[in-house]
Amino acid sequence: MKLNNLFLNIVQEKLADGILRYNYYASENSSNLSKVNSVIETFDLTERFNETVLAFKESLDNRDTGFGTSLSKSFVNPGGWQSWAPGFEILPGQKQLSLKNKVIPQWNVYLTVPGTDKKDYSKKNILAQFITYFRIENRYFVIASTGNVNGKVSAPVQFIINRKKNSCKITVADTKKVYEKDELVSQIAFFAVDSFEEAKAKIEILFGSSNPESKNYAERFGTVSHLGNLSQGWESWYNHYADIDEKLILEDLESITTTDNLISLNRKESSDPCVFQIDDGWEIALGDWEWNEKRFASKPEDIVKKIKDKDFIPGLWIAPFIIDSRSKTAVEHPNWLLRNDKGKLVGAGFNPLWGEMHCNIFKALPGTFYCLDLSNEEVLSHLDALMDKAINKWGFEYLKLDFLYVGMLNGKFKNGGSAYEHYAKAVNILTSRTKSSNGNKVCYLGCGAPFELSFNNFPLTRIGCDTKEHWEDYRNVKFNWNGRTSAYLNMQDTIGRNLWNKTVFLNDPDVLFIRKENCSLDEEEKLLVSAVAFMFASQMMYSDDPASSVSEEEVSLAKKILALKEKYYGKNFEAVPVKDKVYFVSENASAKKFILNLSDKDYECSRCNAKVRKHSFIEL
């Protein structure tokens, strides 16, 4: 068959455990030279569900028929393009949250798959990526792209779902890709199950498990196993943001070991290692990844030694693919920056600190930052040297690599090819060092990462938008921006991507909050943020100033949060929305039930005779 200039052979394959897989191969040499992604198949959802079920049993029963004909009225989880994209269930009758920003157009590249046909941005459609599912009560129909499992590299997939037509169109982000005959274009798995627990077991079969004792154990999780049962630590971002210097960092390093705080109290009970991570603000400029000596008088290796002397793993934030056009690197190497077919720089986002505000250098919107051309061998050598310096010269062992989605932006690549091919090669280089030259283990946290192309290299990955020391960013709510920083929205993503935790990724839910200063979250909200993190994710990070968060109330809250960790972490929970922003949660191995109320109103449950205050949770 032929779709979008691609001639395809589609081979159906029955896997063990009720998984039906479609393999899409190029039937002859071909290429996608258009500006939109290739369509590889369009199908009726009911027909594909029936086909999936009938591949493993002789006939449909009444329950199959009822589910299949009601798919258009089901709950739909869109999976999500990258860390900051909404990834929680869309209720029957609801439209997908907007993925565009009408006020700051530079942000439109954050949540959308590059190369998406403009016609697909219809309000009638749901744009889903990587792993999506349809759910009615406790039954699931799951569609997962597996083209990047076990070392394969395929273009990431998007599912354009039209509820009214009951249809799904599959596209691949492959603009400018040249295919050879018999090359794998994509691989999509389908399965239907009767519980969340079964769905997660199938995802584990397809993508692997973080449990070394599981028969499905995936070796990629071994690169972060030295972080212990629960990856944890401190990082500088969610209090100081980019306004950091040596004095502040060293004061926090000292006080985190000498005061009662979330990390020090936990270390009394746990032998797991702890990270101490310096976030944005240490560098000279975006793209000039040199130590800012105006802020840090000591050399980075001296700071690292002090961190290690306190028995912490030294961590550092880097955004390797993005660059400020005013940086020394951009001025000296203008050919390193990605341009479009018209020769203009490809914008990668907006930040007033990272982009020219008066547009004196390039004719662009104010505050625009840019991206590197990852096809350029000089750029790849630059990235390799950057990581070598951070790890082997400076001594950092936990690298938070941010804004990775930028590596998937389309442009006129110096060496041709498609963005996904260059992204895969670049992240292999970035994460190639699993040990430093002196033998210390090295690991990576992916953030702003395109999920489907990143799970092999970043088993520890942020799986939601940035959190915030406030419940909501109400200004951006008014602008309908759904990639905003928000404690509320971050929890929605963490709950929505529960299926992936310890199968696709070790889910990083972002930080927890204790402090009263510079934080409007009340105690119930802080406890809710913590409960969601421990139930549905696998990292505990903290960002407060330990020395200024030592009141009796704050220390008491830290102990309550650690009690939640002991109670919830490591157990299997399922969350099902009973209404918009309200979840009924059950623990699979016990009879424990919970209600999480993320809504702005108190919730009364007549069935369980319980009332749950807004922004809080209860155990039934």
N, C-alpha and C positions, 0 to 999 in steps of 0.2 A: 504493500500500500504506500501511497505518497501523501505526505502532509508537510506543508511549509518547506518545500524544496528538498525534503528528506524522503528517501525511499527506505522503507522499514520492513524488516521481518519481525513478526511478533511471535515469540515462542512461549507457550504456557507450560508451567512446571508445578507439579504438586510436591510440596515439601512435607516433611513429617509434621504431625501435630496440627493438621487442618489449615495449613497456610498455602494459599495459592499465589504463585509468583508469575508475573509477566516480565519477560526479558525482551527488550527492544533493541534490535541490531540494525545497523546501516546495511542495506542490501547491496549498495554499490558506493563507490566514492562520491561524496556529496559534501555540501557546505551550506552554512546559514550565513549569507552575506547581508541579510536584512538587519534592521535596527530593532526588531522584535524577536522574542524568543520562539523557538520551534514548538509547534503543537505536535505531540506524538500520539494522542488518542483522545477521542470524546466518546463517552458512553452514558447510558442510562443507569442511574444508581441502583434502581430495583433489579434490573437485569443482571448487573455485576454482582450484587449481593446474592441473588438466586444462583448464579453460576458458581460463586465461591462455596456456597453451602452444598450444592449438588455435586461438586467435585469430590466430596467426601461422604455423601450418603445418597441413597437411591431416590428419595423424594422429599419434597418440602412438607412440613407439618403446618398446622394452622398458625402456630406461633411464628414460624418462619415467614409465612405469607403476610401475616399482620404487620410484622416488623418491616419487611421489604417494601410494602406499599405505603408505609408511613415515614420513610426516611426523610422526605421533604419537611416533615413536621417535628423532626428530632432535635435534640441538643447537638450542636456541632462544635467541636474543638478545632481551631484552625492551625494548631501547632505553633507556627510563627517563623518568620524569616530570620531574625537575629535576636540577640538578648533582649533588646528594648521593645520588641514588637508585642502587642497584646496576644496572649496565648491561653486564654481561658474560655470556657464554654459559652457559646452564643445560644441564648434561649430560643425556643420555638417562637416564631413571629418577630424576633428581634433582627435588626440589621447589624452587620459587622461594624465595629467602631471605625471611624475614619482613620485612614493611614496617612493622610496628607495634612499639611499645616498651611492655612491660608494667609497667616500673618508673616511667618518666616519661611519663605520658599526653600531656603538652603536645607531646611530640616526634612524636606520631602524624600531625600535619599536614605533616611534612617530606617524606615519601616517597610519600604517597598522593594520588591525584587527588580533589579536593573533589567531593562529590556521588556518589561511587562507592556503588552499592547494597551494603549489608552482606552480602547473599547471595553477592556476587561475591568476597568475601574467603575463599573456600574453599581449603583446601590442595590441592584437586584442580586449581585454576586457576593459570595464569600471567597476571599482570596486566602487559601490555606497553603502551608508549606511543610515539607519534610514528613511529619507524622500527623495525620488528621484522623478524627473519628466521628462517628454518628452514634448517638446514644438515646435509647428510650428505656426508662427505668434502669434495670441492671443489665441490659443487652447492648453490646457494642459491635459496630462494624468499623474495622480499622483499616486504613490505607497508609502504607509506609513506604517511603523511598529508601531502597537498600543498595543503591548503586555505588556507595562509597564504603561499604563494609569490607573488611579483610583486605585492606590495601588498594582496593579499586579506586579510581578517580572518575567520577561522572558529573555532568552538569547538575546542579541542584534543581529540584523539581518544585513546581507550583501547581496546585489543584484549584481550578476556577469552578466553584460550585454554584449552580443556579437552582435554588430551591423550587422556584415556580415551574421550571422545566424538568426538575428532578434529574439534572444532568451534572456531569463532572468532565471538565476538559483538563488534560494534563499537558503542561508546557515545561520545557527545560531551558535554563538560563545559559544559552549556548551561542549568543551572537558572535559572529566571526569565527566560529568553530569549523574546521575542516575535518570531515570524517573519512576514515578509510573503510573499505568494504569489510563487513563482519565485525566492525568495532561496536562494542556495547555503548548504546546511547543512554539507556536508562533501565532501571530494574525496580519494579513496584510489587510489593507484597500486599495481599488482601486476606483478612480473616474475620470471622464472626465468632463471638464468645458470649457467655452468659453471666459474666461478672468482671469487675475491675481487676480482681486478682488474676483471673485467667488472661485478661488482656496484657497485664504486666508480664506474666510468664511467657507469652508469645513474643513480646518485645524483647525480652531477655534472650530468647532463642535466636532472634534476628540480629541483635546488636551486642549481646554479651552481658555479663554480670560483673559487678565489682567484688563479689564474694570469691576469694581464692579457693574456697571449698566447693564451689558450684562447678558442675560439668560444663557450664557455659561461660566460665571465667574468661574475661577479655584481658589480654596482656597489657593493653594501654593503661589500665588502672594501676599497674605496678609502678608507673612513673610517679604516682602520688601516694603510694602506700606508706611511705616513711612519715607522712603527716599524721598517721595514727587513725584511730577509729572515727574521730571527728576532727577534721581540719579546723584550726582555730587560731586566733591571734588578734593583733591590734593593727589598725591602719589610720593614716592621718587625714583622709579626705573629708569625712562627714562631720567635721567640726571646724577645721581650719581651711578646708578646701585648698586652693593653691597658695594661700598666704602662710607659708611655712619658712622656717630658717633653722639653723643648727641649734640655737638656744632652746627653741620650742621642742624640737625633736628629742634632744637629750634630756630635757626636763621630763617629758612624757615617758621616756625610756627608764629614767630613774624611778619615777613615781609609780609606774606600773608594777614594780617589784617591792615597793615599800609601803603601799597603801592597800586597803581592802577594796578591791574592784573585781569586776566580772572575771578577768583573766587570772589575777593572783589567787582569788578564792577557788577558782576551778583547778588551778595547778596544785593546790593542796590535796585535792581528791583524785587528780588524773595525772598520769605520766606521759600523756600525749604531748608531742612537741608543740611549740607555739611560734607563730610568725610575728615579726615586727616589721611592718611594711611602710615605706615612705612613698607617698602618692605624689601627684602632680605638684610642681612648684620647685623642684630641685634643679631643673634643667635651665640652660641659658635661654633657649627658645624652642618652640615646637619645631622639630626637625634638626635642631642643633642640640644633640644629646650629650652635652658636656656639663660637668658639674658647675653650678652657679656659685662661684667663689665669693660673690657679694653677699650671698645668703649663708653659705657654708664655708667658714674659714678652713676647717679641717678637710683633708682629702677624703674621698668616699671610702677608701679602704680602711681609714682610721675610724670612721663612723661604723663601718661594718664590724670592725674588731670590738668596738664597745657594745654593739648589739649582741654579738656572739658571746662576749664575756658575761652578759646577763642571761645566757642560755636561751636565746631566741634565734630563730631562723631569719636572716636578714632578707627583706623583701623590697622590691622597687617597682614602681609604675613606669611603663613606657607605652607610647602610642606610635609604633614603628612605621605605620603606613601613611601617616598624615604629616603635613608640613605647612608652616607659615611662609607665605611668599616673601616676607621681609627677612627671613632667616639667612644666615651666612651660607648655609647649605644650598638654599634655593637660588641665591644670587650667584654663587660660584658654579652651580651645576643646574642651570635652567632646563637642560635636556633630561633631567631625572624626573621632572614633573609630568604627569599624564595630561595629555591634551586630547580634544575631540577632533573629529574629521575636519573641522574648520580652523584648527590650530589654536583654539582657545583652551585655557586651563579648565580641567574638570573640577568643579566645586565639590567638596566632600562634606560640607556642613557649615554651621555658624557658631562662632564664639567670639565675642568682642575682644577677648584677650589674645586670640590666635589669628586674627585677620585684620588686614588694613581697613580702617574705618572710613577713610576719605578716598579710597580707590585711586591713589596716586600711582601705584605700580601697574595694576591691571584694571581694565574696565570690568568691574564685577560688583555684585551687591556688597555692601559694607559687612565686615566681620566674617567674610568667607575664608575658610581654610581649604587646603588642597590635598591631593594624594600623589603618591609616587607611582611611576610606571614600573610595575613589577615584572614586566617582560625584559627590562633593561638589565643586562648582566652586571653593569656597574652598580646599579641599585641593589641587586642581590648581594654583591660583595660588600657593599656598605652595611646592609642589614646583618650580614654574618659578622662583620667586624664590630658592629655595635653590641651584639650579644656576647661576643668573645670578651669585649672590654668590660661589660657589666658583670659577667660571670667570673672570668679568669683574672682580670686585673683588679676590679673593684671588690669582688667576692660575694656578690648577691646570689642567693640560692632559691628565691621564690620570685618569679617575674610575672607581674600582672600586665598582660599585653592587651591594650584597649583599642577601641575604634577599629576593630578588625574588619567590619563590614566594608570599609573603604576599599579593601583589596578586591572586592567584587564589582566595583564601578567600571562601566564600559568606557572605552576611549580608543584612540588610534595608537595601538601599542607599537613600540619601536620594532619588536620582533614578531608582530602578527599574533595570531592565535586568539583564544577566548579567555575572558577574565578568570573563569574558574580554574583553568589550567595553570595560570600564573599564580593565583592565590594558593593553590595546593603546593606548588613548588616553593613559594616564599615561606609558608608556615612550616614546611619541612625543615627549611634552613633555620628559621627562628627557634624551633624547638629541638634542634639536633643534639644539643648538649644536655644529657641527662645526668652527667657528673662534671664537676669542674676539673681543672687541670691538677688540683691537689686532692682529688678523689671524693669531694663532698657531693652529695646528691643534689640535683637541681630539678625544680618543677615549675609549672606554668599555670596561671589562671587566665582563661580566655574571657574577654568582655567585649560587648558590642560585636559578638562573633556570629557570622552566618552559620547556623546550627549544623546543617547537613554536611558542610565541608570542614567542620572544625572538631567533631567529636573524637576523631582519631588522634589528633595532636593535642587537644585540650580536654582531657577527661574531667578536669575540674573547670567548670564554666559557669559564669553568671547566667541565670535562666530567667531574668526579669529586668524590668526597667530599674533605674537607680531609685533607691529609697530616699527618704527625706526625713529630717528631724521635725517635720510637720505632717499631719495626717494627709493633707492634700495641698496641691498647688492650684489654688482656686482661680488665679488669673489665667493659667493655661487650660483649666476646665472650661472657662468661658470661650476660649479660642478653639475648643474641641481638639486639643492636641493630645494624642493618646500615647505619645512616647515621653511624656513628662516625668519629672522626678516626683515621686509620691509614695508615701508609706502604704496608702490604700492600694494603689495600682500595682505596686511591687508585690504585695501579698496575693493579689488576684493571679498574677503570673506564677508565683511559687506554687499555689494550689493547682492551677491549670496544667502545670508541667510535672505534676507528681508522677505521672506514668513513666517519665524518663529517669527519675532519680534512681541511681545505682544500677541502671541498665544502659542507658545511652551516655549519661554524664553522672558525676557526683555534682548534684545541683548546688550552686552557690546562691543563697537567697539574699545576699548583701548583709549589712550590719544590723546589730541590735543596739538599742539605746537605753542608757541608765540616767544620764545627766538631767538636771532640772534647768541649768543655765543654757540659754540659746537652744531651747527645745520645747515646743508647745505640746508634744504628746503627753497625755496624762498616764497614770500608772496602768490603768486597764488597757489602754492602747499599746503601751510598751509590752505588756504581758501577752497581748494578742499577737503582736509582731513576732515575739519570741516563740510562742506556741506554734505558729504557722511554720517558722523556720525549722523547729525541731521535728515536727510531724512530717514535713514534706521535702526536706533538703538535707545537705550534708556538710555545711560549713558554718562556724560560729565566729564572726568577726565583730570587733568592738572599736569605736572611734572616739570615745570621750577622752577628755583630759582627766587622767586618774586622780591627780592631786586636787582638782576642784570638784570632784564628784564623790566626796567622802562623808557627806552628812549621814546621820542615822537612817534617814528615810531612803537615801540612795543605796547605802550598803544593804539595807533590808531588801530593797528591790532586786539587787544583784543576787542575793541568796534565793529569792523567790524564782528568779529566772533559771538559776542553776538547778533548782528543784524540778522545774518543768523539763529541763534537759534530761535529768535522770528518769523522769516519768515517761517521756515521749520519744526521745531520740532512739533510733535503731529499730523501731516497731513499724509495722505496715499499716498505714491509714488510707482510707478512701474518703474522698469528699464529693458530695453530690449537692448541687444547688437546689434548694427547696423553693426559692424565689430569687429574684435579682439581688446579688450581693450577700445572700444568706446561705450558709452551707450546713448540711447535716453530715457529720463525720463519724465513721465507725472504725474501730480497730479490728483488723481481720482476725487476730488470734484470740480475741476476747469479746466479751459482751459490752465493752465500754462504748458509749455514744457521746457525741459532743454536738453543740451548735456553735458555729462561728458566725457572728453578725458583723459584717463589714459595711452594712448600710448605715445611713444617717438617721435611722429611726429605730426605736425599740421594737423587738420582734416577739410576738406572743405565739407560742406553739400550742395549739389546742390539743393536738394528738398526745403530746408529752406533758401537758399542763405546766409549761415553763415559760418564763419571760426572760429575754436576753436583752440587756441594755445595748444601745448602739455602740459600735466599735469595741466589742468585747466578746468573750466566749464563756460557755459554761460546760461542765461535764454533767451529763444527765444521770 
